Amino acid sequence: MSDLAPQADLAPPHPLDAGSTLVEQWGAVEDAARVLAMLAGRPTPVHDVHAEARIGLLAAVQGTRGDAAIFALAELVATMRAGLDALLAAHGTSANPHAAAIRLWNEYERGRAQVLGEAATALAC
């Protein structure tokens, strides 16, 4: 056998299940919020393990109870992706992206609260 043969620890991970995908989306939004906080001049958000756990529990919700929370998370992901792309593009120019960063920060806070509110509703049933 060759020394170049793939090792077990280098093998690709198993396909993601719905729960890990939601947690990864949430983690990506929270990571983006840390960058956004810097651009908006806001304090960096701390890692919220309780919110992350609620998002992880959404995968276990039976039926369509979690659909509103999942939809709200998808909206937040899309908003943050488009907003950060625009902000980072403007950051490299002479334009001042501070006002836009503050606006996106407000959208992040609103969207985050909606996701967590919908998750709490879905998990309470």
Secondary structure, DSSP 8 states (H G I E B T S, - for coil): --TTS--GGGS------HHHHHHHHHHHHHHHHHHHHHHHT-------HHHHHHHHHGGG--TTTTHHHHHHHHHHHHHHHHHHHHHHHHHTSSS--HHHHHHHHHHHHHHHHHHHHHHHHHHH-
